[in-house]
Amino acid sequence: MAVQKSRRTPATRGNRRNHDKLKGPALSTDAVTGETHLRHNVGADGFYRGKKIIDTPVEDAE
């Protein structure tokens, strides 16, 4: 049976748990359209890195 040699201190325990916290998503702003989108993903308007990748239907502003 495994038995620890010495007790872990609260500081060591905290250092181990330091990376368990949640992080927010990495967001980026498109240079051409100014839209905020997830990194390395095509935006909702079909632009990726300043180029039109996907043809999206144009919505009427009526």
N, CA, C and O atoms as a Maestro MAE file, in Angstrom:
{
 s_m_m2io_version
 :::
 2.0.0
}

f_m_ct {
 s_m_title
 :::
 protein
 m_atom[248] {
  # First column is atom index #
  i_m_mmod_type
  r_m_x_coord
  r_m_y_coord
  r_m_z_coord
  i_m_residue_number
  s_m_chain_name
  s_m_pdb_residue_name
  s_m_pdb_atom_name
  i_m_atomic_number
  :::
  1 25 0.837 -1.182 0.000 1 A "MET " " N  " 7
  2 3 0.000 0.000 0.000 1 A "MET " " CA " 6
  3 2 0.881 1.244 0.000 1 A "MET " " C  " 6
  4 15 1.881 1.288 0.717 1 A "MET " " O  " 8
  5 25 0.532 2.241 -0.782 2 A "ALA " " N  " 7
  6 3 1.320 3.462 -0.871 2 A "ALA " " CA " 6
  7 2 1.013 4.367 0.306 2 A "ALA " " C  " 6
  8 15 -0.147 4.660 0.596 2 A "ALA " " O  " 8
  9 25 2.071 4.809 0.984 3 A "VAL " " N  " 7
  10 3 1.930 5.717 2.116 3 A "VAL " " CA " 6
  11 2 2.861 6.904 1.855 3 A "VAL " " C  " 6
  12 15 4.035 6.728 1.531 3 A "VAL " " O  " 8
  13 25 2.319 8.104 2.002 4 A "GLN " " N  " 7
  14 3 3.143 9.283 1.754 4 A "GLN " " CA " 6
  15 2 4.237 9.408 2.803 4 A "GLN " " C  " 6
  16 15 4.054 9.033 3.961 4 A "GLN " " O  " 8
  17 25 5.379 9.941 2.380 5 A "LYS " " N  " 7
  18 3 6.513 10.065 3.285 5 A "LYS " " CA " 6
  19 2 6.339 11.264 4.210 5 A "LYS " " C  " 6
  20 15 6.663 11.197 5.395 5 A "LYS " " O  " 8
  21 25 5.825 12.357 3.659 6 A "SER " " N  " 7
  22 3 5.589 13.531 4.493 6 A "SER " " CA " 6
  23 2 4.351 14.265 3.993 6 A "SER " " C  " 6
  24 15 3.914 14.089 2.855 6 A "SER " " O  " 8
  25 25 3.804 15.086 4.869 7 A "ARG " " N  " 7
  26 3 2.567 15.795 4.550 7 A "ARG " " CA " 6
  27 2 2.827 16.916 3.544 7 A "ARG " " C  " 6
  28 15 3.840 17.611 3.626 7 A "ARG " " O  " 8
  29 25 1.908 17.085 2.597 8 A "ARG " " N  " 7
  30 3 1.983 18.185 1.643 8 A "ARG " " CA " 6
  31 2 1.480 19.452 2.315 8 A "ARG " " C  " 6
  32 15 0.460 19.438 3.003 8 A "ARG " " O  " 8
  33 25 2.197 20.538 2.112 9 A "THR " " N  " 7
  34 3 1.811 21.814 2.717 9 A "THR " " CA " 6
  35 2 0.673 22.452 1.916 9 A "THR " " C  " 6
  36 15 0.475 22.110 0.750 9 A "THR " " O  " 8
  37 25 -0.080 23.377 2.530 10 A "PRO " " N  " 7
  38 3 -1.129 24.072 1.788 10 A "PRO " " CA " 6
  39 2 -0.602 24.845 0.577 10 A "PRO " " C  " 6
  40 15 -1.300 24.980 -0.428 10 A "PRO " " O  " 8
  41 25 0.632 25.353 0.675 11 A "ALA " " N  " 7
  42 3 1.212 26.086 -0.459 11 A "ALA " " CA " 6
  43 2 1.452 25.154 -1.645 11 A "ALA " " C  " 6
  44 15 1.175 25.520 -2.788 11 A "ALA " " O  " 8
  45 25 1.958 23.973 -1.384 12 A "THR " " N  " 7
  46 3 2.202 23.010 -2.453 12 A "THR " " CA " 6
  47 2 0.887 22.560 -3.066 12 A "THR " " C  " 6
  48 15 0.777 22.416 -4.284 12 A "THR " " O  " 8
  49 25 -0.106 22.340 -2.222 13 A "ARG " " N  " 7
  50 3 -1.425 21.962 -2.714 13 A "ARG " " CA " 6
  51 2 -2.009 23.069 -3.593 13 A "ARG " " C  " 6
  52 15 -2.596 22.786 -4.638 13 A "ARG " " O  " 8
  53 25 -1.850 24.328 -3.173 14 A "GLY " " N  " 7
  54 3 -2.344 25.453 -3.944 14 A "GLY " " CA " 6
  55 2 -1.619 25.608 -5.267 14 A "GLY " " C  " 6
  56 15 -2.236 25.956 -6.274 14 A "GLY " " O  " 8
  57 25 -0.324 25.354 -5.278 15 A "ASN " " N  " 7
  58 3 0.444 25.432 -6.529 15 A "ASN " " CA " 6
  59 2 -0.023 24.380 -7.525 15 A "ASN " " C  " 6
  60 15 -0.066 24.640 -8.728 15 A "ASN " " O  " 8
  61 25 -0.367 23.212 -7.042 16 A "ARG " " N  " 7
  62 3 -0.847 22.158 -7.919 16 A "ARG " " CA " 6
  63 2 -2.219 22.519 -8.485 16 A "ARG " " C  " 6
  64 15 -2.493 22.253 -9.655 16 A "ARG " " O  " 8
  65 25 -3.075 23.118 -7.672 17 A "ARG " " N  " 7
  66 3 -4.432 23.467 -8.083 17 A "ARG " " CA " 6
  67 2 -4.488 24.785 -8.858 17 A "ARG " " C  " 6
  68 15 -5.563 25.197 -9.295 17 A "ARG " " O  " 8
  69 25 -3.376 25.429 -9.027 18 A "ASN " " N  " 7
  70 3 -3.328 26.728 -9.686 18 A "ASN " " CA " 6
  71 2 -3.856 26.669 -11.115 18 A "ASN " " C  " 6
  72 15 -4.446 27.639 -11.592 18 A "ASN " " O  " 8
  73 25 -3.655 25.556 -11.801 19 A "HIS " " N  " 7
  74 3 -4.037 25.444 -13.201 19 A "HIS " " CA " 6
  75 2 -5.435 24.876 -13.395 19 A "HIS " " C  " 6
  76 15 -5.846 24.645 -14.532 19 A "HIS " " O  " 8
  77 25 -6.173 24.645 -12.321 20 A "ASP " " N  " 7
  78 3 -7.498 24.058 -12.423 20 A "ASP " " CA " 6
  79 2 -8.579 25.081 -12.735 20 A "ASP " " C  " 6
  80 15 -9.712 24.707 -13.038 20 A "ASP " " O  " 8
  81 25 -8.249 26.364 -12.665 21 A "LYS " " N  " 7
  82 3 -9.270 27.387 -12.869 21 A "LYS " " CA " 6
  83 2 -9.673 27.467 -14.345 21 A "LYS " " C  " 6
  84 15 -8.898 27.104 -15.229 21 A "LYS " " O  " 8
  85 25 -10.891 27.945 -14.595 22 A "LEU " " N  " 7
  86 3 -11.392 28.073 -15.956 22 A "LEU " " CA " 6
  87 2 -10.833 29.327 -16.602 22 A "LEU " " C  " 6
  88 15 -10.612 30.338 -15.936 22 A "LEU " " O  " 8
  89 25 -10.612 29.253 -17.885 23 A "LYS " " N  " 7
  90 3 -10.123 30.400 -18.649 23 A "LYS " " CA " 6
  91 2 -11.171 30.790 -19.676 23 A "LYS " " C  " 6
  92 15 -11.927 29.947 -20.161 23 A "LYS " " O  " 8
  93 25 -11.209 32.060 -19.999 24 A "GLY " " N  " 7
  94 3 -12.151 32.528 -21.015 24 A "GLY " " CA " 6
  95 2 -11.692 32.147 -22.403 24 A "GLY " " C  " 6
  96 15 -10.523 31.814 -22.597 24 A "GLY " " O  " 8
  97 25 -12.591 32.189 -23.377 25 A "PRO " " N  " 7
  98 3 -12.213 31.832 -24.740 25 A "PRO " " CA " 6
  99 2 -11.284 32.881 -25.345 25 A "PRO " " C  " 6
  100 15 -11.383 34.067 -25.031 25 A "PRO " " O  " 8
  101 25 -10.384 32.434 -26.214 26 A "ALA " " N  " 7
  102 3 -9.463 33.340 -26.897 26 A "ALA " " CA " 6
  103 2 -10.209 33.995 -28.060 26 A "ALA " " C  " 6
  104 15 -10.574 33.323 -29.025 26 A "ALA " " O  " 8
  105 25 -10.433 35.301 -27.965 27 A "LEU " " N  " 7
  106 3 -11.177 36.025 -28.989 27 A "LEU " " CA " 6
  107 2 -10.235 36.868 -29.827 27 A "LEU " " C  " 6
  108 15 -9.177 37.293 -29.363 27 A "LEU " " O  " 8
  109 25 -10.635 37.104 -31.069 28 A "SER " " N  " 7
  110 3 -9.856 37.898 -31.989 28 A "SER " " CA " 6
  111 2 -10.791 38.830 -32.750 28 A "SER " " C  " 6
  112 15 -11.984 38.553 -32.880 28 A "SER " " O  " 8
  113 25 -10.248 39.929 -33.248 29 A "THR " " N  " 7
  114 3 -11.030 40.883 -34.036 29 A "THR " " CA " 6
  115 2 -10.544 40.854 -35.474 29 A "THR " " C  " 6
  116 15 -9.349 40.984 -35.739 29 A "THR " " O  " 8
  117 25 -11.476 40.684 -36.397 30 A "ASP " " N  " 7
  118 3 -11.128 40.638 -37.815 30 A "ASP " " CA " 6
  119 2 -10.706 42.020 -38.275 30 A "ASP " " C  " 6
  120 15 -11.364 43.009 -37.952 30 A "ASP " " O  " 8
  121 25 -9.625 42.099 -39.023 31 A "ALA " " N  " 7
  122 3 -9.081 43.389 -39.464 31 A "ALA " " CA " 6
  123 2 -9.971 44.072 -40.497 31 A "ALA " " C  " 6
  124 15 -10.042 45.301 -40.529 31 A "ALA " " O  " 8
  125 25 -10.651 43.299 -41.339 32 A "VAL " " N  " 7
  126 3 -11.460 43.867 -42.411 32 A "VAL " " CA " 6
  127 2 -12.839 44.287 -41.907 32 A "VAL " " C  " 6
  128 15 -13.268 45.419 -42.128 32 A "VAL " " O  " 8
  129 25 -13.533 43.361 -41.225 33 A "THR " " N  " 7
  130 3 -14.908 43.627 -40.824 33 A "THR " " CA " 6
  131 2 -15.025 44.175 -39.410 33 A "THR " " C  " 6
  132 15 -16.035 44.796 -39.078 33 A "THR " " O  " 8
  133 25 -14.023 43.961 -38.575 34 A "GLY " " N  " 7
  134 3 -14.083 44.419 -37.190 34 A "GLY " " CA " 6
  135 2 -14.911 43.516 -36.294 34 A "GLY " " C  " 6
  136 15 -15.217 43.887 -35.160 34 A "GLY " " O  " 8
  137 25 -15.279 42.340 -36.779 35 A "GLU " " N  " 7
  138 3 -16.097 41.411 -36.014 35 A "GLU " " CA " 6
  139 2 -15.237 40.634 -35.017 35 A "GLU " " C  " 6
  140 15 -14.105 40.267 -35.332 35 A "GLU " " O  " 8
  141 25 -15.762 40.383 -33.823 36 A "THR " " N  " 7
  142 3 -15.079 39.567 -32.829 36 A "THR " " CA " 6
  143 2 -15.482 38.114 -33.042 36 A "THR " " C  " 6
  144 15 -16.667 37.806 -33.170 36 A "THR " " O  " 8
  145 25 -14.483 37.208 -33.081 37 A "HIS " " N  " 7
  146 3 -14.744 35.792 -33.327 37 A "HIS " " CA " 6
  147 2 -13.722 34.964 -32.578 37 A "HIS " " C  " 6
  148 15 -12.734 35.497 -32.073 37 A "HIS " " O  " 8
  149 25 -13.953 33.668 -32.503 38 A "LEU " " N  " 7
  150 3 -12.998 32.763 -31.885 38 A "LEU " " CA " 6
  151 2 -11.738 32.674 -32.748 38 A "LEU " " C  " 6
  152 15 -11.808 32.744 -33.975 38 A "LEU " " O  " 8
  153 25 -10.589 32.519 -32.091 39 A "ARG " " N  " 7
  154 3 -9.333 32.409 -32.825 39 A "ARG " " CA " 6
  155 2 -9.339 31.164 -33.703 39 A "ARG " " C  " 6
  156 15 -9.873 30.128 -33.308 39 A "ARG " " O  " 8
  157 25 -8.748 31.258 -34.892 40 A "HIS " " N  " 7
  158 3 -8.610 30.156 -35.843 40 A "HIS " " CA " 6
  159 2 -9.954 29.623 -36.308 40 A "HIS " " C  " 6
  160 15 -10.051 28.457 -36.691 40 A "HIS " " O  " 8
  161 25 -10.995 30.451 -36.284 41 A "ASN " " N  " 7
  162 3 -12.314 30.056 -36.759 41 A "ASN " " CA " 6
  163 2 -12.857 31.125 -37.693 41 A "ASN " " C  " 6
  164 15 -12.553 32.309 -37.543 41 A "ASN " " O  " 8
  165 25 -13.654 30.702 -38.647 42 A "VAL " " N  " 7
  166 3 -14.298 31.624 -39.572 42 A "VAL " " CA " 6
  167 2 -15.386 32.380 -38.823 42 A "VAL " " C  " 6
  168 15 -16.129 31.789 -38.039 42 A "VAL " " O  " 8
  169 25 -15.481 33.682 -39.059 43 A "GLY " " N  " 7
  170 3 -16.509 34.485 -38.423 43 A "GLY " " CA " 6
  171 2 -17.877 34.216 -39.017 43 A "GLY " " C  " 6
  172 15 -17.998 33.488 -40.002 43 A "GLY " " O  " 8
  173 25 -18.916 34.804 -38.419 44 A "ALA " " N  " 7
  174 3 -20.286 34.576 -38.871 44 A "ALA " " CA " 6
  175 2 -20.521 35.144 -40.271 44 A "ALA " " C  " 6
  176 15 -21.404 34.677 -40.990 44 A "ALA " " O  " 8
  177 25 -19.736 36.146 -40.656 45 A "ASP " " N  " 7
  178 3 -19.916 36.748 -41.983 45 A "ASP " " CA " 6
  179 2 -19.100 36.042 -43.067 45 A "ASP " " C  " 6
  180 15 -19.150 36.447 -44.228 45 A "ASP " " O  " 8
  181 25 -18.350 34.991 -42.710 46 A "GLY " " N  " 7
  182 3 -17.619 34.199 -43.697 46 A "GLY " " CA " 6
  183 2 -16.198 34.646 -43.947 46 A "GLY " " C  " 6
  184 15 -15.550 34.113 -44.848 46 A "GLY " " O  " 8
  185 25 -15.677 35.612 -43.180 47 A "PHE " " N  " 7
  186 3 -14.310 36.085 -43.353 47 A "PHE " " CA " 6
  187 2 -13.365 35.347 -42.415 47 A "PHE " " C  " 6
  188 15 -13.713 35.052 -41.271 47 A "PHE " " O  " 8
  189 25 -12.161 35.050 -42.911 48 A "TYR " " N  " 7
  190 3 -11.102 34.456 -42.101 48 A "TYR " " CA " 6
  191 2 -9.784 35.106 -42.507 48 A "TYR " " C  " 6
  192 15 -9.383 35.024 -43.668 48 A "TYR " " O  " 8
  193 25 -9.122 35.738 -41.576 49 A "ARG " " N  " 7
  194 3 -7.855 36.434 -41.789 49 A "ARG " " CA " 6
  195 2 -7.942 37.441 -42.931 49 A "ARG " " C  " 6
  196 15 -7.016 37.562 -43.733 49 A "ARG " " O  " 8
  197 25 -9.059 38.159 -42.999 50 A "GLY " " N  " 7
  198 3 -9.225 39.214 -43.975 50 A "GLY " " CA " 6
  199 2 -9.677 38.779 -45.347 50 A "GLY " " C  " 6
  200 15 -9.800 39.612 -46.245 50 A "GLY " " O  " 8
  201 25 -9.930 37.484 -45.536 51 A "LYS " " N  " 7
  202 3 -10.372 36.988 -46.831 51 A "LYS " " CA " 6
  203 2 -11.748 36.353 -46.713 51 A "LYS " " C  " 6
  204 15 -12.070 35.732 -45.700 51 A "LYS " " O  " 8
  205 25 -12.559 36.514 -47.758 52 A "LYS " " N  " 7
  206 3 -13.882 35.912 -47.798 52 A "LYS " " CA " 6
  207 2 -13.729 34.432 -48.116 52 A "LYS " " C  " 6
  208 15 -13.261 34.075 -49.197 52 A "LYS " " O  " 8
  209 25 -14.121 33.567 -47.181 53 A "ILE " " N  " 7
  210 3 -13.958 32.129 -47.340 53 A "ILE " " CA " 6
  211 2 -15.286 31.470 -47.714 53 A "ILE " " C  " 6
  212 15 -15.333 30.622 -48.605 53 A "ILE " " O  " 8
  213 25 -16.355 31.859 -47.036 54 A "ILE " " N  " 7
  214 3 -17.665 31.245 -47.237 54 A "ILE " " CA " 6
  215 2 -18.632 32.309 -47.729 54 A "ILE " " C  " 6
  216 15 -18.701 33.404 -47.171 54 A "ILE " " O  " 8
  217 25 -19.381 31.979 -48.780 55 A "ASP " " N  " 7
  218 3 -20.413 32.905 -49.255 55 A "ASP " " CA " 6
  219 2 -21.626 32.796 -48.349 55 A "ASP " " C  " 6
  220 15 -22.263 31.745 -48.276 55 A "ASP " " O  " 8
  221 25 -21.947 33.886 -47.656 56 A "THR " " N  " 7
  222 3 -23.100 33.903 -46.767 56 A "THR " " CA " 6
  223 2 -24.201 34.730 -47.396 56 A "THR " " C  " 6
  224 15 -23.915 35.705 -48.090 56 A "THR " " O  " 8
  225 25 -25.467 34.360 -47.167 57 A "PRO " " N  " 7
  226 3 -26.559 35.145 -47.737 57 A "PRO " " CA " 6
  227 2 -26.616 36.527 -47.104 57 A "PRO " " C  " 6
  228 15 -26.385 36.678 -45.905 57 A "PRO " " O  " 8
  229 25 -26.927 37.543 -47.922 58 A "VAL " " N  " 7
  230 3 -26.998 38.923 -47.453 58 A "VAL " " CA " 6
  231 2 -28.387 39.161 -46.869 58 A "VAL " " C  " 6
  232 15 -29.399 38.887 -47.514 58 A "VAL " " O  " 8
  233 25 -28.425 39.681 -45.628 59 A "GLU " " N  " 7
  234 3 -29.704 39.959 -44.983 59 A "GLU " " CA " 6
  235 2 -30.135 41.389 -45.316 59 A "GLU " " C  " 6
  236 15 -29.314 42.306 -45.327 59 A "GLU " " O  " 8
  237 25 -31.421 41.566 -45.586 60 A "ASP " " N  " 7
  238 3 -31.952 42.911 -45.846 60 A "ASP " " CA " 6
  239 2 -32.163 43.623 -44.529 60 A "ASP " " C  " 6
  240 15 -32.618 43.021 -43.556 60 A "ASP " " O  " 8
  241 25 -31.832 44.914 -44.496 61 A "ALA " " N  " 7
  242 3 -31.960 45.703 -43.267 61 A "ALA " " CA " 6
  243 2 -33.300 46.427 -43.239 61 A "ALA " " C  " 6
  244 15 -33.349 47.627 -42.970 61 A "ALA " " O  " 8
  245 25 -34.381 45.715 -43.513 62 A "GLU " " N  " 7
  246 3 -35.716 46.327 -43.524 62 A "GLU " " CA " 6
  247 2 -36.459 46.065 -42.250 62 A "GLU " " C  " 6
  248 15 -37.597 46.510 -42.096 62 A "GLU " " O  " 8
  :::
 }
 m_bond[247] {
  # First column is bond index #
  i_m_from
  i_m_to
  i_m_order
  :::
  1 1 2 1
  2 2 3 1
  3 3 4 2
  4 3 5 1
  5 5 6 1
  6 6 7 1
  7 7 8 2
  8 7 9 1
  9 9 10 1
  10 10 11 1
  11 11 12 2
  12 11 13 1
  13 13 14 1
  14 14 15 1
  15 15 16 2
  16 15 17 1
  17 17 18 1
  18 18 19 1
  19 19 20 2
  20 19 21 1
  21 21 22 1
  22 22 23 1
  23 23 24 2
  24 23 25 1
  25 25 26 1
  26 26 27 1
  27 27 28 2
  28 27 29 1
  29 29 30 1
  30 30 31 1
  31 31 32 2
  32 31 33 1
  33 33 34 1
  34 34 35 1
  35 35 36 2
  36 35 37 1
  37 37 38 1
  38 38 39 1
  39 39 40 2
  40 39 41 1
  41 41 42 1
  42 42 43 1
  43 43 44 2
  44 43 45 1
  45 45 46 1
  46 46 47 1
  47 47 48 2
  48 47 49 1
  49 49 50 1
  50 50 51 1
  51 51 52 2
  52 51 53 1
  53 53 54 1
  54 54 55 1
  55 55 56 2
  56 55 57 1
  57 57 58 1
  58 58 59 1
  59 59 60 2
  60 59 61 1
  61 61 62 1
  62 62 63 1
  63 63 64 2
  64 63 65 1
  65 65 66 1
  66 66 67 1
  67 67 68 2
  68 67 69 1
  69 69 70 1
  70 70 71 1
  71 71 72 2
  72 71 73 1
  73 73 74 1
  74 74 75 1
  75 75 76 2
  76 75 77 1
  77 77 78 1
  78 78 79 1
  79 79 80 2
  80 79 81 1
  81 81 82 1
  82 82 83 1
  83 83 84 2
  84 83 85 1
  85 85 86 1
  86 86 87 1
  87 87 88 2
  88 87 89 1
  89 89 90 1
  90 90 91 1
  91 91 92 2
  92 91 93 1
  93 93 94 1
  94 94 95 1
  95 95 96 2
  96 95 97 1
  97 97 98 1
  98 98 99 1
  99 99 100 2
  100 99 101 1
  101 101 102 1
  102 102 103 1
  103 103 104 2
  104 103 105 1
  105 105 106 1
  106 106 107 1
  107 107 108 2
  108 107 109 1
  109 109 110 1
  110 110 111 1
  111 111 112 2
  112 111 113 1
  113 113 114 1
  114 114 115 1
  115 115 116 2
  116 115 117 1
  117 117 118 1
  118 118 119 1
  119 119 120 2
  120 119 121 1
  121 121 122 1
  122 122 123 1
  123 123 124 2
  124 123 125 1
  125 125 126 1
  126 126 127 1
  127 127 128 2
  128 127 129 1
  129 129 130 1
  130 130 131 1
  131 131 132 2
  132 131 133 1
  133 133 134 1
  134 134 135 1
  135 135 136 2
  136 135 137 1
  137 137 138 1
  138 138 139 1
  139 139 140 2
  140 139 141 1
  141 141 142 1
  142 142 143 1
  143 143 144 2
  144 143 145 1
  145 145 146 1
  146 146 147 1
  147 147 148 2
  148 147 149 1
  149 149 150 1
  150 150 151 1
  151 151 152 2
  152 151 153 1
  153 153 154 1
  154 154 155 1
  155 155 156 2
  156 155 157 1
  157 157 158 1
  158 158 159 1
  159 159 160 2
  160 159 161 1
  161 161 162 1
  162 162 163 1
  163 163 164 2
  164 163 165 1
  165 165 166 1
  166 166 167 1
  167 167 168 2
  168 167 169 1
  169 169 170 1
  170 170 171 1
  171 171 172 2
  172 171 173 1
  173 173 174 1
  174 174 175 1
  175 175 176 2
  176 175 177 1
  177 177 178 1
  178 178 179 1
  179 179 180 2
  180 179 181 1
  181 181 182 1
  182 182 183 1
  183 183 184 2
  184 183 185 1
  185 185 186 1
  186 186 187 1
  187 187 188 2
  188 187 189 1
  189 189 190 1
  190 190 191 1
  191 191 192 2
  192 191 193 1
  193 193 194 1
  194 194 195 1
  195 195 196 2
  196 195 197 1
  197 197 198 1
  198 198 199 1
  199 199 200 2
  200 199 201 1
  201 201 202 1
  202 202 203 1
  203 203 204 2
  204 203 205 1
  205 205 206 1
  206 206 207 1
  207 207 208 2
  208 207 209 1
  209 209 210 1
  210 210 211 1
  211 211 212 2
  212 211 213 1
  213 213 214 1
  214 214 215 1
  215 215 216 2
  216 215 217 1
  217 217 218 1
  218 218 219 1
  219 219 220 2
  220 219 221 1
  221 221 222 1
  222 222 223 1
  223 223 224 2
  224 223 225 1
  225 225 226 1
  226 226 227 1
  227 227 228 2
  228 227 229 1
  229 229 230 1
  230 230 231 1
  231 231 232 2
  232 231 233 1
  233 233 234 1
  234 234 235 1
  235 235 236 2
  236 235 237 1
  237 237 238 1
  238 238 239 1
  239 239 240 2
  240 239 241 1
  241 241 242 1
  242 242 243 1
  243 243 244 2
  244 243 245 1
  245 245 246 1
  246 246 247 1
  247 247 248 2
  :::
 }
}
